[in-house]
Amino acid sequence: MARKRCSSCFRWILLLVTAVCALVATGPGVVATTLLTMDVPALSEMADCVLEGEIRGTRCVWNETHTQIHTYVSFDVTTVHAGECTPGTREFRMLGGAVADTAMIVDGSPSFGAGERVFLFMRDESNSNFPIVGWKQGKLTFTIHAETSAERIGNVHVGYFDRDELIFAVQQAREGR
């Protein structure tokens, strides 16, 4: 009798494992974003423009076919550190955002907030969904160090720098372009 019960349990376990494997194999796919790790020289070399300024605001809208959400970022350029861009207000588009109760999240894409002071490594592609070089890596934010009260610019991906150090690194990389 004990042998028959074990055989029955084994069949149920085998059936359960098979069902789980079938669900995993036919379920929705998982999509991931893989980014090449970049430092300031790499970001500088790939950027058409290296800009400093303040985010004025963002607005999110559906595309014409209601299949994608785009975020439009309004940016006051105060300083052009490299490239042929001009100071002033410019707007660029990023894929992803939230409209009403629907969000489209693009992993690895930077987020922006009104009033945020930033240093951006940008491509000059007006219709691009990803104009920031290196995605999150190419957006450096001005912050105040909690212990020293010194102003720093950076992010967790490329590190933190004082302003002069960062500008020098950009200039050095651009000269070697």
Solvent accessible surface area in square Angstrom, and as a share of the most:
residue,aa,sasa,rsa
1,M,181,0.81
2,A,74,0.57
3,R,210,0.77
4,K,149,0.63
5,R,161,0.59
6,C,89,0.53
7,S,48,0.31
8,S,44,0.29
9,C,70,0.42
10,F,130,0.54
11,R,154,0.56
12,W,170,0.60
13,I,106,0.54
14,L,98,0.49
15,L,104,0.52
16,L,118,0.59
17,V,79,0.45
18,T,78,0.45
19,A,47,0.37
20,V,76,0.44
21,C,78,0.46
22,A,54,0.42
23,L,128,0.64
24,V,117,0.67
25,A,85,0.66
26,T,112,0.65
27,G,34,0.33
28,P,133,0.83
29,G,70,0.68
30,V,146,0.84
31,V,140,0.81
32,A,87,0.67
33,T,51,0.30
34,T,131,0.76
35,L,64,0.32
36,L,141,0.70
37,T,118,0.69
38,M,16,0.07
39,D,78,0.40
40,V,4,0.02
41,P,57,0.36
42,A,32,0.25
43,L,0,0.00
44,S,0,0.00
45,E,80,0.36
46,M,99,0.44
47,A,0,0.00
48,D,58,0.30
49,C,6,0.03
50,V,0,0.00
51,L,0,0.00
52,E,13,0.06
53,G,5,0.04
54,E,75,0.34
55,I,1,0.00
56,R,143,0.52
57,G,18,0.17
58,T,63,0.36
59,R,120,0.44
60,C,43,0.26
61,V,55,0.31
62,W,73,0.26
63,N,38,0.19
64,E,183,0.82
65,T,99,0.57
66,H,113,0.50
67,T,97,0.57
68,Q,60,0.27
69,I,1,0.00
70,H,13,0.06
71,T,20,0.12
72,Y,50,0.19
73,V,0,0.00
74,S,26,0.16
75,F,0,0.00
76,D,45,0.23
77,V,6,0.04
78,T,91,0.53
79,T,44,0.25
80,V,40,0.23
81,H,30,0.13
82,A,13,0.10
83,G,32,0.31
84,E,172,0.77
85,C,22,0.13
86,T,104,0.60
87,P,85,0.54
88,G,36,0.34
89,T,78,0.45
90,R,65,0.24
91,E,90,0.40
92,F,15,0.06
93,R,54,0.20
94,M,7,0.03
95,L,25,0.13
96,G,7,0.07
97,G,21,0.20
98,A,57,0.45
99,V,35,0.20
100,A,106,0.82
101,D,141,0.73
102,T,55,0.32
103,A,63,0.49
104,M,52,0.23
105,I,155,0.79
106,V,30,0.17
107,D,96,0.50
108,G,10,0.10
109,S,19,0.12
110,P,14,0.09
111,S,89,0.57
112,F,29,0.12
113,G,33,0.32
114,A,79,0.61
115,G,47,0.45
116,E,42,0.19
117,R,99,0.36
118,V,0,0.00
119,F,0,0.00
120,L,0,0.00
121,F,0,0.00
122,M,2,0.01
123,R,60,0.22
124,D,96,0.50
125,E,87,0.39
126,S,107,0.69
127,N,124,0.64
128,S,23,0.15
129,N,40,0.21
130,F,50,0.21
131,P,4,0.02
132,I,0,0.00
133,V,0,0.00
134,G,7,0.07
135,W,46,0.16
136,K,79,0.34
137,Q,10,0.04
138,G,0,0.00
139,K,23,0.10
140,L,0,0.00
141,T,31,0.18
142,F,20,0.08
143,T,59,0.34
144,I,111,0.57
145,H,77,0.34
146,A,103,0.80
147,E,154,0.69
148,T,92,0.54
149,S,81,0.52
150,A,46,0.36
151,E,65,0.29
152,R,69,0.25
153,I,0,0.00
154,G,2,0.02
155,N,18,0.09
156,V,125,0.72
157,H,88,0.39
158,V,24,0.14
159,G,26,0.25
160,Y,95,0.36
161,F,35,0.15
162,D,61,0.31
163,R,85,0.31
164,D,107,0.55
165,E,85,0.38
166,L,0,0.00
167,I,25,0.13
168,F,124,0.52
169,A,26,0.20
170,V,0,0.00
171,Q,85,0.38
172,Q,92,0.41
173,A,9,0.07
174,R,41,0.15
175,E,139,0.62
176,G,66,0.64
177,R,146,0.53
